[in-house]
Structure formats: C-alpha cells, structure tokens
C-alpha cells in the first residue's frame, strides 16, 4: 500500500507560522487585561473581558463559515488578523471603561474569522487519513503562540508599559498578515465577494452533522472561560508573580501530546482519545481547585495542558470527519460557535461568583468539574458512532 504524502509542505508551514503569530497577538493581552480594566475603574466588569470577546467571535462564525466556503480561505484568515492589528492600536486611545469593553467586543471578530478558515485550509492541504496528525501539528504552533504570548505580555508590561504591549500585539498580527500574502488559495471555484455573501439564512448557521463534536467542545471549554477570567488572581493568591506563567505551563505541556494524540486518533479513532482526555480534564480541574501553593497550581496546569492537548486536535479532526466536503467551513464554524458559547458561559460563571474574593475560586472550578462530567456521560453512554466512524 502506498503511504499518503507528507503533511510537511511549504504551504502547511506558512499557515502554521501565521497561526503562531496570530495566537500570540491576542493572547499576550489576557493576563494584563483584568488589572488594566480595574485601573480604568471597571473591576466589576472583569467577567466581560472574555465574554464580550467570545460573543462577537460566536456571532461572526456563521459569516466566516459561509465566506470560507465561498470567497476562499485566505481572505477570511486575513480579516481575522487585520482585526487584531487594528485593535492593538485602539486600546491606548479608547481608555474609558465603555471604550475598553467596546474594543473587546470588536476584537472578538478576529478569532471568529481566522481559526475557522485556517482549519478548513489545513484540511484542504492534507489527506483525510492524516487530518488528526495535521491538526495536532498546527495546534502545536497555535498553542506555542498561546503559551509564549502571556509570558511576553507580562514581561513587556513589567519592563515598559501596557500601551507598548498593545502595540506589540498589533505588530504580531501584522506579521501574520504578511505571511498570508505568500500563501496559495485552496478553495476551488472561489467566488468574488459581494454583499449577498453576508446574508445569512437559518441553514447557514449550524451544520447539524457535527453536533456530537460541538457538544463536547461546549461542555469542555466552559472551564477555559473560567481560567481566562480568574486564573491570574488565583495564581497571584498562591504566590506566582508572573500572571502569564499558568498559561505558559499548560500550553507547553500540551505541545508534545498534540503530536501523539492527533496521530493516534487517526489510527485508533477519535472517540477513544476524547474519552481519555475528558477524564484527564476532570483531574486537572480538581487539581486547580485544591491547589495550595504555586507549585501545585503549576502541576495542575501541566495536567490541564495534557488534557486540552489531546482533546483539541482530536475533536477538530472529528468535526471534519463528520462534515461534508463542501461544508468544511460551515462545519468548523459550528464547532467554534459552541466553543465560544462555552468560553463565554465560563467567563460569565466566573464573573458572577468572583468579584475580588479569591475564596470563591475553588467553588467555581468544582462547578467546572460537574459540567465536564456531563461531557463524559455523553461520550460513554449516549453517543453512538455512525458506521465508518470511530
């Protein structure tokens, strides 16, 4: 039997590099935004930092999915990076609480567009029997940006200022756009953009065939919304001076496992890896809630990284498995809609219980454990794979 072509091509390398810069661009802001909002007088709105971002990301998914399947993958990726570029310059200008929250709303369009088109682009580039491996490798690059971004962001703010951090975020986004200019479009018969493409019908919003994968994403990413909202305060309470360290540890721990998990899911099936990753996710959330020192919090962070490193590429490949060839953009958009709802719900959950009182944080993570158990019950007892899918 002939083996499939290697996934390691120039175009695959370029899309991975672009994703690395993009993820670093928006994630380098996360650890510093709660304190920045407090300095503006909006401490009670911390839950909206992530919730507003994910709201517009979710709203934009049907548009990005449709545009990805019509005008092409690369233009949609470029829109996402451009939003990051512009917002970085506007944060130092709009310095009221209302202005900040407005920018968080606009900034969310970036992740509503770029990851949707990128996943479809990667699926176009590689053979179907290597989707898991490709999503794993791409996830390593994206997650490296997520890991390095917060650490760089905290260092820039400590040594320079928050405004310099915003400008550096714009620079990373600009470099991501420059790389896109050297990539080849993969969508056959792409159409020229017209205003008609922005008209969304009911059938354009959700690809129901990928609902099983979308539900797992929803339940498992609520905890991530909580982490984005309160982990900086929890880290500081337990003695961690660099508020981006938690993000760096869990993301770095996910890198190697992404290579393995994606490839294993190609050979042994998506559902097996998802079941295992959900069990590890429960353990990590309990560890975060029970942590009594910076060391134990970082250990729990590493376990969380293993869980997400297994889950993310596998569930993305599973989404593409369940989708129709001509509906990849819509299918990926559906998965991300549920992801944004999960992250936003987690941020609102955290914001509802936590207002400057760290004693409430463990209880929030116990709630996340219960919600993740729902996903485990669905995978073990409710979901029945269709013939030909593992």
Secondary structure as UniProt FT lines:
FT   HELIX           10..27
FT   TURN            28..29
FT   HELIX           30..39
FT   TURN            40..41
FT   HELIX           43..45
FT   HELIX           46..70
FT   HELIX           73..90
FT   TURN            91..93
FT   HELIX           97..125
FT   HELIX           128..130
FT   HELIX           131..159
FT   HELIX           162..180
FT   TURN            181..182
FT   TURN            188..189
FT   HELIX           195..198
FT   HELIX           202..204
FT   HELIX           208..210
FT   HELIX           211..237
FT   TURN            238..239
FT   TURN            243..244
FT   HELIX           245..268
FT   HELIX           270..290
FT   HELIX           294..322
FT   HELIX           325..327
FT   HELIX           328..353
FT   HELIX           358..360
FT   HELIX           361..377
FT   HELIX           378..382
FT   TURN            387..388
//
